[in-house]
Amino acid sequence: MLTPEVLGSALPVGRFVLGLRRLLNEEPTLQHQMLRGEVARWTRARSGHVYLTLRDDDASIDAVMWASRAPSVDFEEGSEVVVIGSVDLYPPRGQLQLQVTSIQAVDNIGELEAQRRKLIASLKAEGVLDRPRRPLPLIPRHVAIVIGAGSAAEADVLRLTDDRWPGLRRTVIGVLVQGDKAPEEVARGLRVAARLANPDHAEARGVPPVDVIIVGRGGGSTEDLWAFNLERVARAIVSMPVPVVSAVGHESDVLVSDLVADVRASTPSDAAERVVPVKHDLDRRHDELAVRLEGATARRFNEVRQHHRLLQHRLAGAPVAGLSRARSQLAGLQTRLDTTVDGRLGEAARRLAAHAHALQQATQRHVGDQRARLAGLEAALRTTDPRNVLERGYGMLQQPDGGVIDSVNDLAVGDGLLVHLVDGTVTTAVEDVKRT
């Protein structure tokens, strides 16, 4: 007979299927696999989604390509293809299927993909892909973000880090993330982040050294993301002195930068959540531990007192014939118990006071550190106020888009310039560049 208890322990089908789907999605050997087979069925729906079946001599599997990923040209049944896809489970029907993100005919793999495979093979032969990965800092002090300047991905990362840890030190290094100049731009941004990670450089700027780097961009086509498949970017990531999180495209996109980074994030927003903890949660955890310590101490006091009362009760019920002996034993036990209880109570009280003192000191140190940090930032802001420099007859150079120019390497003949003086701004252009 099914009792209410048995029925209550029965798992609903929906929860079981969703749990199975989560296990499939978290298994790395079932995600982003390259498969070769023959198209046995090809159907394009009105929505633009493509439903197909892949097979070979041993097996077949149903697959789907969402409209955003589907090719513009249909494949004929019998075509031999190579696909990149991840195993998924469709909950309404409990159906196992392959979510395909890329498909190409076997005779048309493409030169870019061949170069990508060659690079991955070279990095693997060098041991780059098998090197130990560095863990992310538990609480970062300074995060460098190399990302598309003014992009939606940048806005998402800044919003999430503000929400999770208000006031966290961040440096955004805006770069081009697609096009011919993108590889060098991303590599340049990483080099800037590496300089900020140098303790001496950071101390000179009056900021904590960078202890983690996020590099990435939002989603796009394969061509849009290709800069992160190139050797220049991969080598730059490997050379970084601190952990690097690669956050490029969508969850289904796996690029060379993901393979060489210390941590791969599915999206820039996911990177922000992996790197920056929620300050409120840590504060709450601290408070919970303090409450648990007080509760454990109180419970121990009660246990000692109850044991004392139990011994008194059992001794009071001794036979009359042994009353004298029992009284003598009781006196000795009473003395020992009093000594033990007093000692343990005193020890527990000392431990509680020490913990309370330690908590108070930790809180005071934290507040003091934050005040010192705030004072340092305020002093740095006063020291680096560009108006102080401008009043001494100097000028500040900026690009028309607002970027500060600090080296002739950032200039080319014909570039526009904004020269900020103490009483106004002059617009001019570079006629010649001389490097020392």
DRENVEX-614216 format. One record per residue (C-alpha): residue number from 1; residue in one letter; chain; x, y, z negated. Coordinates in nm, 4 decimals. Layout:
! residues N
    n  res  chain      east     north        up
  NUM    A      A         X         Y         Z
...
This chain:
! residues 436
    n  res  chain      east     north        up
    1    M      A    0.0000    0.0000    0.0000
    2    L      A    0.1279    0.3454    0.0896
    3    T      A    0.1477    0.5502   -0.2279
    4    P      A    0.1627    0.9293   -0.2280
    5    E      A    0.5305    0.9009   -0.3266
    6    V      A    0.6084    0.6796   -0.0255
    7    L      A    0.4118    0.9046    0.2083
    8    G      A    0.5919    1.2088    0.0699
    9    S      A    0.9317    1.0537    0.1498
   10    A      A    0.8374    0.9737    0.5109
   11    L      A    1.0214    1.2032    0.7540
   12    P      A    0.8044    1.3845    1.0125
   13    V      A    0.8856    1.2949    1.3703
   14    G      A    0.9583    1.6580    1.4598
   15    R      A    1.2191    1.6958    1.1868
   16    F      A    1.3817    1.3680    1.2876
   17    V      A    1.4013    1.4638    1.6557
   18    L      A    1.5335    1.8134    1.5764
   19    G      A    1.7964    1.6606    1.3469
   20    L      A    1.8994    1.4204    1.6219
   21    R      A    1.9208    1.7121    1.8649
   22    R      A    2.1404    1.9043    1.6241
   23    L      A    2.3754    1.6061    1.5929
   24    L      A    2.4015    1.5796    1.9724
   25    N      A    2.4703    1.9527    2.0081
   26    E      A    2.7393    1.9461    1.7381
   27    E      A    2.9241    1.6461    1.8830
   28    P      A    3.2147    1.7958    2.0863
   29    T      A    3.2568    1.4882    2.3085
   30    L      A    2.9016    1.5395    2.4394
   31    Q      A    2.9373    1.9098    2.5151
   32    H      A    3.0846    2.0813    2.8218
   33    Q      A    3.1841    1.7560    2.9904
   34    M      A    3.2884    1.7321    3.3548
   35    L      A    3.0988    1.4484    3.5254
   36    R      A    3.1114    1.3055    3.8766
   37    G      A    2.8182    1.1351    4.0426
   38    E      A    2.5610    1.1293    4.3197
   39    V      A    2.2474    1.3448    4.3411
   40    A      A    1.9548    1.1017    4.3263
   41    R      A    1.6803    1.3660    4.2865
   42    W      A    1.6732    1.7433    4.3428
   43    T      A    1.3666    1.9579    4.2667
   44    R      A    1.3573    2.3369    4.2446
   45    A      A    1.0591    2.4715    4.0426
   46    R      A    0.8809    2.8024    4.1067
   47    S      A    1.0554    2.9403    3.8005
   48    G      A    1.3904    2.8852    3.9723
   49    H      A    1.4928    2.6004    3.7403
   50    V      A    1.6395    2.2938    3.9121
   51    Y      A    1.5601    1.9409    3.7916
   52    L      A    1.7870    1.6651    3.9176
   53    T      A    1.9067    1.3124    3.8501
   54    L      A    2.2725    1.2102    3.8633
   55    R      A    2.3739    0.8492    3.9140
   56    D      A    2.6543    0.6135    4.0017
   57    D      A    2.6777    0.2356    4.0290
   58    D      A    2.6463    0.1868    3.6524
   59    A      A    2.3943    0.4412    3.5215
   60    S      A    2.1851    0.7521    3.5807
   61    I      A    2.0818    1.0559    3.3747
   62    D      A    1.8232    1.3311    3.4173
   63    A      A    1.9566    1.6856    3.4211
   64    V      A    1.8348    2.0447    3.4352
   65    M      A    1.9915    2.3692    3.5595
   66    W      A    1.8238    2.6862    3.4348
   67    A      A    1.7471    2.9516    3.6933
   68    S      A    2.0341    3.1737    3.5747
   69    R      A    2.2798    2.8919    3.6469
   70    A      A    2.1191    2.7232    3.9487
   71    P      A    2.2977    2.7551    4.2850
   72    S      A    2.1279    2.9431    4.5661
   73    V      A    2.1693    2.6463    4.8021
   74    D      A    1.9981    2.3115    4.7396
   75    F      A    2.1968    1.9874    4.7349
   76    E      A    2.0708    1.6981    4.9420
   77    E      A    2.0013    1.3643    4.7784
   78    G      A    2.3051    1.1415    4.8129
   79    S      A    2.5516    1.4325    4.7823
   80    E      A    2.8527    1.3516    4.5659
   81    V      A    2.9086    1.6304    4.3145
   82    V      A    3.1068    1.7321    4.0086
   83    V      A    2.9088    1.9032    3.7278
   84    I      A    2.9884    2.0592    3.3916
   85    G      A    2.7146    1.9968    3.1371
   86    S      A    2.6185    1.9239    2.7776
   87    V      A    2.3893    1.6542    2.6403
   88    D      A    2.0638    1.7865    2.4928
   89    L      A    1.7361    1.6465    2.3669
   90    Y      A    1.3996    1.7860    2.4801
   91    P      A    1.1908    1.7663    2.1566
   92    P      A    0.8344    1.7654    2.3018
   93    R      A    0.9034    1.4376    2.4847
   94    G      A    1.2045    1.3121    2.2902
   95    Q      A    1.3823    1.3030    2.6273
   96    L      A    1.7612    1.2921    2.6576
   97    Q      A    1.8890    1.5168    2.9370
   98    L      A    2.1985    1.6925    3.0619
   99    Q      A    2.2022    2.0733    3.0696
  100    V      A    2.4195    2.1560    3.3714
  101    T      A    2.5988    2.4928    3.3839
  102    S      A    2.8037    2.4378    3.7008
  103    I      A    2.7792    2.2116    4.0071
  104    Q      A    3.0065    2.1764    4.3096
  105    A      A    3.0374    1.9321    4.5945
  106    V      A    3.3326    1.6968    4.5555
  107    D      A    3.4856    1.8227    4.8785
  108    N      A    3.4551    2.1888    4.7645
  109    I      A    3.5980    2.2145    4.4115
  110    G      A    3.7599    2.5480    4.4941
  111    E      A    4.1043    2.6985    4.4592
  112    L      A    4.0263    2.8891    4.1355
  113    E      A    3.9092    2.5745    3.9560
  114    A      A    4.2177    2.3903    4.0790
  115    Q      A    4.4362    2.6659    3.9319
  116    R      A    4.2442    2.6487    3.6048
  117    R      A    4.2966    2.2730    3.5802
  118    K      A    4.6656    2.3117    3.6618
  119    L      A    4.7031    2.5718    3.3848
  120    I      A    4.5239    2.3507    3.1308
  121    A      A    4.7459    2.0560    3.2260
  122    S      A    5.0578    2.2723    3.1888
  123    L      A    4.9501    2.4044    2.8472
  124    K      A    4.8724    2.0526    2.7303
  125    A      A    5.2113    1.9238    2.8498
  126    E      A    5.3799    2.2036    2.6522
  127    G      A    5.1879    2.1064    2.3387
  128    V      A    5.0057    2.4403    2.3241
  129    L      A    4.6626    2.2763    2.3080
  130    D      A    4.7734    2.0343    2.0340
  131    R      A    4.9429    2.2860    1.8049
  132    P      A    4.7977    2.3368    1.4528
  133    R      A    4.5279    2.6033    1.4407
  134    R      A    4.5474    2.8795    1.1809
  135    P      A    4.2506    2.9186    0.9431
  136    L      A    4.0565    3.2430    0.9285
  137    P      A    4.1084    3.4587    0.6182
  138    L      A    3.8398    3.4080    0.3546
  139    I      A    3.7875    3.7843    0.3230
  140    P      A    3.9546    3.9827    0.6044
  141    R      A    4.1028    4.3208    0.5225
  142    H      A    4.1408    4.4523    0.8783
  143    V      A    3.9799    4.3091    1.1944
  144    A      A    4.1032    4.3967    1.5448
  145    I      A    3.8365    4.3645    1.8172
  146    V      A    3.9587    4.3432    2.1784
  147    I      A    3.6424    4.3766    2.3862
  148    G      A    3.4778    4.5590    2.6762
  149    A      A    3.4760    4.9294    2.5980
  150    G      A    3.1231    5.0602    2.5368
  151    S      A    2.9687    4.7183    2.6048
  152    A      A    2.6618    4.5628    2.4428
  153    A      A    2.8929    4.2958    2.3006
  154    E      A    3.0947    4.5661    2.1224
  155    A      A    2.7768    4.7171    1.9770
  156    D      A    2.6593    4.3744    1.8540
  157    V      A    2.9916    4.2986    1.6831
  158    L      A    3.0063    4.6387    1.5117
  159    R      A    2.6448    4.6143    1.3958
  160    L      A    2.6911    4.2650    1.2526
  161    T      A    3.0153    4.3468    1.0710
  162    D      A    2.8542    4.6606    0.9212
  163    D      A    2.5554    4.4578    0.8021
  164    R      A    2.7665    4.1768    0.6550
  165    W      A    3.0452    4.3797    0.4887
  166    P      A    2.9862    4.7570    0.4836
  167    G      A    3.3060    4.9582    0.4960
  168    L      A    3.5240    4.6771    0.6333
  169    R      A    3.8284    4.8116    0.8204
  170    R      A    3.7935    4.7495    1.1952
  171    T      A    3.9882    4.8648    1.4982
  172    V      A    3.8127    4.8380    1.8359
  173    I      A    4.0503    4.8135    2.1315
  174    G      A    3.8420    4.8787    2.4426
  175    V      A    3.9622    4.7056    2.7605
  176    L      A    3.8410    4.6057    3.1056
  177    V      A    3.7057    4.2502    3.0893
  178    Q      A    3.6415    4.1755    3.4563
  179    G      A    3.8017    4.2585    3.7867
  180    D      A    4.1601    4.2461    3.9101
  181    K      A    4.2937    4.4600    3.6241
  182    A      A    4.1148    4.2676    3.3509
  183    P      A    4.3941    4.0129    3.2711
  184    E      A    4.6531    4.2843    3.2121
  185    E      A    4.4017    4.4976    3.0207
  186    V      A    4.3097    4.2118    2.7856
  187    A      A    4.6778    4.1235    2.7374
  188    R      A    4.7516    4.4906    2.6616
  189    G      A    4.4721    4.5020    2.4064
  190    L      A    4.6136    4.1942    2.2351
  191    R      A    4.9591    4.3516    2.2237
  192    V      A    4.8097    4.6577    2.0520
  193    A      A    4.6388    4.4288    1.7999
  194    A      A    4.9705    4.2499    1.7371
  195    R      A    5.1373    4.5830    1.6550
  196    L      A    4.8591    4.6618    1.4097
  197    A      A    4.9244    4.3240    1.2447
  198    N      A    5.2853    4.4250    1.1732
  199    P      A    5.3000    4.5215    0.8016
  200    D      A    5.5550    4.7996    0.8594
  201    H      A    5.3480    4.9516    1.1420
  202    A      A    5.0284    4.9256    0.9366
  203    E      A    5.1957    5.0828    0.6321
  204    A      A    5.3160    5.3737    0.8436
  205    R      A    4.9564    5.4297    0.9561
  206    G      A    4.8247    5.3987    0.6016
  207    V      A    4.5978    5.1005    0.6771
  208    P      A    4.6026    4.7302    0.5867
  209    P      A    4.7686    4.5081    0.8497
  210    V      A    4.5335    4.3277    1.0882
  211    D      A    4.4793    3.9719    0.9624
  212    V      A    4.2398    3.8402    1.2317
  213    I      A    4.1696    3.9268    1.5979
  214    I      A    3.8462    3.8854    1.7951
  215    V      A    3.8885    3.8860    2.1746
  216    G      A    3.6016    3.8405    2.4170
  217    R      A    3.3118    3.9789    2.6156
  218    G      A    2.9437    3.9150    2.6795
  219    G      A    2.8020    3.6703    2.9297
  220    G      A    2.8243    3.6832    3.3065
  221    S      A    2.8905    3.4771    3.6144
  222    T      A    3.1873    3.2429    3.6440
  223    E      A    3.3717    3.5074    3.8436
  224    D      A    3.2983    3.7748    3.5812
  225    L      A    3.4524    3.5599    3.3075
  226    W      A    3.7506    3.4350    3.5085
  227    A      A    4.0079    3.6690    3.3505
  228    F      A    3.9872    3.4515    3.0390
  229    N      A    4.0903    3.1479    3.2467
  230    L      A    4.4196    3.3046    3.3548
  231    E      A    4.7671    3.2328    3.2183
  232    R      A    4.8480    3.5925    3.1218
  233    V      A    4.5571    3.6080    2.8781
  234    A      A    4.6184    3.2551    2.7479
  235    R      A    4.9859    3.3272    2.6771
  236    A      A    4.8972    3.6544    2.5045
  237    I      A    4.6529    3.4745    2.2726
  238    V      A    4.9098    3.2062    2.1850
  239    S      A    5.1717    3.4722    2.0994
  240    M      A    4.9548    3.6532    1.8428
  241    P      A    5.0948    3.6594    1.4842
  242    V      A    4.7514    3.6192    1.3205
  243    P      A    4.4487    3.3937    1.3891
  244    V      A    4.2592    3.4716    1.7103
  245    V      A    3.8879    3.4065    1.7716
  246    S      A    3.7921    3.3667    2.1385
  247    A      A    3.4321    3.4807    2.1968
  248    V      A    3.3614    3.4867    2.5679
  249    G      A    3.0266    3.4618    2.7456
  250    H      A    2.7527    3.2301    2.6259
  251    E      A    2.7622    2.9085    2.4262
  252    S      A    2.7797    2.6995    2.7448
  253    D      A    3.0906    2.8783    2.8756
  254    V      A    3.4220    2.7106    2.7838
  255    L      A    3.7297    2.8931    2.9117
  256    V      A    4.1043    2.8528    2.8757
  257    S      A    4.1024    3.1279    2.6117
  258    D      A    3.8668    2.9088    2.4038
  259    L      A    4.1086    2.6154    2.4293
  260    V      A    4.4182    2.8069    2.3126
  261    A      A    4.2603    3.0288    2.0432
  262    D      A    4.2617    2.9334    1.6758
  263    V      A    3.8796    2.9449    1.6670
  264    R      A    3.6257    2.9315    1.9500
  265    A      A    3.3039    3.1275    1.8977
  266    S      A    3.0080    3.0724    2.1274
  267    T      A    2.9357    3.4473    2.1617
  268    P      A    3.0828    3.7768    2.0314
  269    S      A    2.8025    3.7888    1.7721
  270    D      A    2.8939    3.4367    1.6571
  271    A      A    3.2559    3.5535    1.6220
  272    A      A    3.1499    3.8393    1.3933
  273    E      A    2.9543    3.5966    1.1736
  274    R      A    3.2481    3.3532    1.1571
  275    V      A    3.5069    3.6189    1.0711
  276    V      A    3.3157    3.8456    0.8292
  277    P      A    3.1431    3.6942    0.5230
  278    V      A    2.8318    3.8451    0.3676
  279    K      A    2.9533    4.0617    0.0791
  280    H      A    2.6186    4.0413   -0.0997
  281    D      A    2.6383    3.6594   -0.1029
  282    L      A    2.9870    3.6640   -0.2596
  283    D      A    2.8750    3.9101   -0.5260
  284    R      A    2.5734    3.6933   -0.6038
  285    R      A    2.7936    3.3813   -0.6253
  286    H      A    3.0189    3.5592   -0.8754
  287    D      A    2.7177    3.6448   -1.0913
  288    E      A    2.5871    3.2860   -1.0691
  289    L      A    2.9191    3.1439   -1.1903
  290    A      A    2.9222    3.3828   -1.4860
  291    V      A    2.5694    3.2749   -1.5837
  292    R      A    2.6618    2.9063   -1.5488
  293    L      A    2.9641    2.9556   -1.7757
  294    E      A    2.7515    3.1142   -2.0457
  295    G      A    2.4903    2.8387   -2.0140
  296    A      A    2.7499    2.5596   -2.0379
  297    T      A    2.8965    2.7159   -2.3515
  298    A      A    2.5540    2.7452   -2.5154
  299    R      A    2.4685    2.3834   -2.4292
  300    R      A    2.7923    2.2610   -2.5890
  301    F      A    2.7150    2.4522   -2.9085
  302    N      A    2.3718    2.2889   -2.9239
  303    E      A    2.5164    1.9402   -2.8677
  304    V      A    2.7580    1.9805   -3.1620
  305    R      A    2.4821    2.1080   -3.3897
  306    Q      A    2.2437    1.8247   -3.2942
  307    H      A    2.5148    1.5643   -3.3564
  308    H      A    2.5744    1.7150   -3.6984
  309    R      A    2.2030    1.6990   -3.7864
  310    L      A    2.1796    1.3381   -3.6621
  311    L      A    2.4641    1.2286   -3.8900
  312    Q      A    2.2987    1.4010   -4.1845
  313    H      A    1.9702    1.2255   -4.1141
  314    R      A    2.1277    0.8803   -4.0785
  315    L      A    2.3295    0.9194   -4.3978
  316    A      A    2.0236    1.0352   -4.5934
  317    G      A    1.8524    0.7035   -4.5141
  318    A      A    2.1256    0.4802   -4.6592
  319    P      A    2.0214    0.2106   -4.9162
  320    V      A    2.0034    0.3179   -5.2788
  321    A      A    2.2746    0.0663   -5.3724
  322    G      A    2.5249    0.2402   -5.1508
  323    L      A    2.4100    0.5895   -5.2356
  324    S      A    2.7228    0.6813   -5.4291
  325    R      A    2.9531    0.5533   -5.1609
  326    A      A    2.7412    0.7182   -4.8969
  327    R      A    2.7527    1.0490   -5.0801
  328    S      A    3.1302    1.0284   -5.0993
  329    Q      A    3.1499    0.9456   -4.7277
  330    L      A    2.9003    1.2188   -4.6513
  331    A      A    3.1102    1.4739   -4.8342
  332    G      A    3.4155    1.3741   -4.6311
  333    L      A    3.2224    1.3730   -4.3076
  334    Q      A    3.0620    1.7022   -4.3988
  335    T      A    3.4018    1.8570   -4.4492
  336    R      A    3.5337    1.7126   -4.1230
  337    L      A    3.2206    1.8179   -3.9385
  338    D      A    3.2345    2.1672   -4.0783
  339    T      A    3.5987    2.1942   -3.9787
  340    T      A    3.5325    2.0476   -3.6337
  341    V      A    3.2254    2.2575   -3.5707
  342    D      A    3.3913    2.5735   -3.6930
  343    G      A    3.7011    2.4968   -3.4877
  344    R      A    3.5070    2.4204   -3.1719
  345    L      A    3.2792    2.7168   -3.2216
  346    G      A    3.5817    2.9389   -3.2704
  347    E      A    3.7580    2.7913   -2.9685
  348    A      A    3.4459    2.8274   -2.7545
  349    A      A    3.3989    3.1836   -2.8756
  350    R      A    3.7623    3.2643   -2.7898
  351    R      A    3.7244    3.1058   -2.4455
  352    L      A    3.4025    3.2978   -2.3855
  353    A      A    3.5680    3.6215   -2.4938
  354    A      A    3.8673    3.5485   -2.2690
  355    H      A    3.6384    3.4797   -1.9734
  356    A      A    3.4423    3.7957   -2.0449
  357    H      A    3.7652    3.9939   -2.0721
  358    A      A    3.8948    3.8428   -1.7478
  359    L      A    3.5701    3.9244   -1.5707
  360    Q      A    3.5816    4.2801   -1.7026
  361    Q      A    3.9440    4.3229   -1.5962
  362    A      A    3.8722    4.1763   -1.2500
  363    T      A    3.5826    4.4165   -1.2080
  364    Q      A    3.7949    4.7113   -1.3233
  365    R      A    4.0806    4.6103   -1.0891
  366    H      A    3.8410    4.5773   -0.7985
  367    V      A    3.6885    4.9196   -0.8684
  368    G      A    4.0374    5.0664   -0.9130
  369    D      A    4.1586    4.9139   -0.5872
  370    Q      A    3.8590    5.0513   -0.4016
  371    R      A    3.9100    5.3966   -0.5535
  372    A      A    4.2808    5.3882   -0.4643
  373    R      A    4.1979    5.2709   -0.1144
  374    L      A    3.9417    5.5514   -0.0782
  375    A      A    4.1946    5.8059   -0.2025
  376    G      A    4.4541    5.6708    0.0394
  377    L      A    4.2117    5.6925    0.3295
  378    E      A    4.1176    6.0473    0.2290
  379    A      A    4.4856    6.1467    0.2132
  380    A      A    4.5540    5.9778    0.5468
  381    L      A    4.2649    6.1632    0.7053
  382    R      A    4.3938    6.4972    0.5742
  383    T      A    4.7479    6.4163    0.6870
  384    T      A    4.6490    6.3023    1.0357
  385    D      A    4.3958    6.5757    1.1020
  386    P      A    4.4897    6.6821    1.4549
  387    R      A    4.3904    7.0416    1.3832
  388    N      A    4.6927    7.0783    1.1529
  389    V      A    4.9211    6.9833    1.4383
  390    L      A    4.7376    7.2011    1.6922
  391    E      A    4.7764    7.5064    1.4666
  392    R      A    5.1566    7.4671    1.4934
  393    G      A    5.1454    7.5151    1.8703
  394    Y      A    5.1158    7.1543    1.9781
  395    G      A    4.8546    7.0094    2.2090
  396    M      A    4.6740    6.6738    2.2186
  397    L      A    4.6316    6.4848    2.5491
  398    Q      A    4.3244    6.2802    2.6273
  399    Q      A    4.1934    6.0979    2.9297
  400    P      A    3.8621    6.2267    3.0707
  401    D      A    3.6858    5.9272    2.9110
  402    G      A    3.8140    6.0301    2.5667
  403    G      A    4.1068    5.7864    2.5308
  404    V      A    4.4093    5.9355    2.3489
  405    I      A    4.7340    5.9331    2.5498
  406    D      A    5.0388    5.8471    2.3382
  407    S      A    5.2812    5.7228    2.6087
  408    V      A    5.3733    5.8089    2.9683
  409    N      A    5.3106    5.4416    3.0427
  410    D      A    4.9401    5.5217    3.0178
  411    L      A    4.9641    5.7909    3.2946
  412    A      A    4.9907    5.7917    3.6709
  413    V      A    5.0267    6.0792    3.9190
  414    G      A    4.6866    6.2275    3.9938
  415    D      A    4.5281    6.1227    3.6611
  416    G      A    4.3049    6.3860    3.5077
  417    L      A    4.3998    6.5229    3.1636
  418    L      A    4.2314    6.7145    2.8845
  419    V      A    4.4754    6.9295    2.6849
  420    H      A    4.3294    7.0236    2.3466
  421    L      A    4.4759    7.3383    2.1905
  422    V      A    4.3796    7.4985    1.8642
  423    D      A    4.1410    7.7444    2.0270
  424    G      A    4.0123    7.5461    2.3274
  425    T      A    4.0608    7.2756    2.5892
  426    V      A    4.2445    7.2904    2.9248
  427    T      A    4.1589    7.0523    3.2115
  428    T      A    4.4560    6.9619    3.4340
  429    A      A    4.6087    6.6710    3.6297
  430    V      A    4.9403    6.4780    3.6302
  431    E      A    5.1735    6.5921    3.9078
  432    D      A    5.4802    6.3943    3.8073
  433    V      A    5.5696    6.1279    3.5456
  434    K      A    5.9223    6.1033    3.4066
  435    R      A    6.0056    5.8203    3.1703
  436    T      A    6.2943    5.8395    2.9263
